[in-house]
Amino acid sequence: MADLSPPDRDRRPGAHKGKSSGKVADFRYKRPAPSERKASGKRPARRGESRQGSPQRRQAYAALDLGTNNCRLLIARPSGENFTVIDAFSRVVRLGEGLAKSGRLSEEAMERTLGALHVCADKLRRRNVHLARSVATEACRRAANGEQFIERVRRETGIVLDIISAQEEARLAVLGCHILLEDGAGPAVIFDIGGGSTELVLIEPGGPVPRILDWQSVPWGVVSLTDTVGPVSGAPAAREARYAEMRRVVAESFAAFARRIAPVAARADDIRLLGTSGTVTTLASVHLELPQYDRRAVDGLIVPSTAMREVSMRLAAMSPRERGGLPCIGNDRAELVVAGCAILESILDIWPAKRLGVADRGIREGILRSLMASETAPAGGRAPASAPASATPAAAAGAGQERG
């Protein structure tokens, strides 16, 4: 994707489980037997055609992202240089619940996640999926039983999840959302606040895909930080102390990256910031005072950084019940959103851009762009740098986007 691929500096246990992160076409369907094809009187579909003989642009591509908090699926068809979503699924599964203390995925969390993955498998079967890739991130990277769970998912749903590295997660997030960066010539930071980790990427603009200059992944997302520090609840003084501890923990983890990028920010007149995650889309919704979440109002929004910091501090000062009463948060997000606020404030501390771009897109879109790029590579030539080198068409004989 970039001229300079970021080094994988993540030394946490399990950080390098994603060695096979180029694996795609992971939801394979059996081709009809020769006798079945002969009986139907139809020739097998050639590469670049669906079963109805449609050109390649009509074929569907799928991206599944299993995170620490959410399970998300996106199915789309190419449309010029972009793609059109034809099906989507998102469910809060809290796969990483309790992981910070136990080091393992709990049986309850795995059962919730399997329920969501069965829905995804059904959608994949009903769509003409030509090429698919399914990835798992921080929860499965860190859990002692992460690989066993991946095997269980394969047996029970047919979906083969690829445990990707933090480096690959950052790459895909940038690829999926960088087009929403505010116009400018200066350097930018793109960040993804997840359930179990946060990725920060320093990029240099120019060309169809930005060049990655530096990056870091820290093991703090909305679930892992809440589980480790504890929920921001109780009396006002207790809430203030708990939030301050969250800020301290995150700032400490960001320290090395902050030192490296400080000279870049100091030299540049025009620095930019773009965030992709449920945290930034939720805070943007609160800022806009939306009665309910509206992706069209949020995706691509540019907000003053001071406004997002003010929203963060206001939410942190509220009780869980008060936060749950806000229309774009609700009880499901009331506990976890404060950890996201702490992470966001720490990012604003180390990269003081005047405005923050908001993206309701990320890893799944990055996967889809990689898959489609791999299919458009010139015959005998190399696929674009954004495409996995091993991308191959799936044997796919037939088998509304939501925020996380």
Secondary structure as GFF3:
##gff-version 3
##sequence-region A 1 404
A	DSSP	alpha_helix	34	40	.	.	.	ID=ss1
A	DSSP	three_ten_helix	56	58	.	.	.	ID=ss2
A	DSSP	beta_strand	60	66	.	.	.	ID=ss3
A	DSSP	beta_strand	70	79	.	.	.	ID=ss4
A	DSSP	beta_strand	82	92	.	.	.	ID=ss5
A	DSSP	alpha_helix	99	102	.	.	.	ID=ss6
A	DSSP	alpha_helix	107	126	.	.	.	ID=ss7
A	DSSP	beta_strand	129	136	.	.	.	ID=ss8
A	DSSP	alpha_helix	138	142	.	.	.	ID=ss9
A	DSSP	alpha_helix	146	157	.	.	.	ID=ss10
A	DSSP	beta_strand	162	163	.	.	.	ID=ss11
A	DSSP	alpha_helix	166	177	.	.	.	ID=ss12
A	DSSP	three_ten_helix	178	180	.	.	.	ID=ss13
A	DSSP	beta_strand	188	193	.	.	.	ID=ss14
A	DSSP	beta_strand	198	204	.	.	.	ID=ss15
A	DSSP	beta_strand	211	218	.	.	.	ID=ss16
A	DSSP	alpha_helix	222	229	.	.	.	ID=ss17
A	DSSP	alpha_helix	236	267	.	.	.	ID=ss18
A	DSSP	beta_strand	272	276	.	.	.	ID=ss19
A	DSSP	alpha_helix	278	288	.	.	.	ID=ss20
A	DSSP	alpha_helix	295	298	.	.	.	ID=ss21
A	DSSP	beta_strand	302	304	.	.	.	ID=ss22
A	DSSP	alpha_helix	305	317	.	.	.	ID=ss23
A	DSSP	alpha_helix	320	324	.	.	.	ID=ss24
A	DSSP	alpha_helix	330	334	.	.	.	ID=ss25
A	DSSP	alpha_helix	337	350	.	.	.	ID=ss26
A	DSSP	beta_strand	355	359	.	.	.	ID=ss27
A	DSSP	alpha_helix	363	375	.	.	.	ID=ss28
###
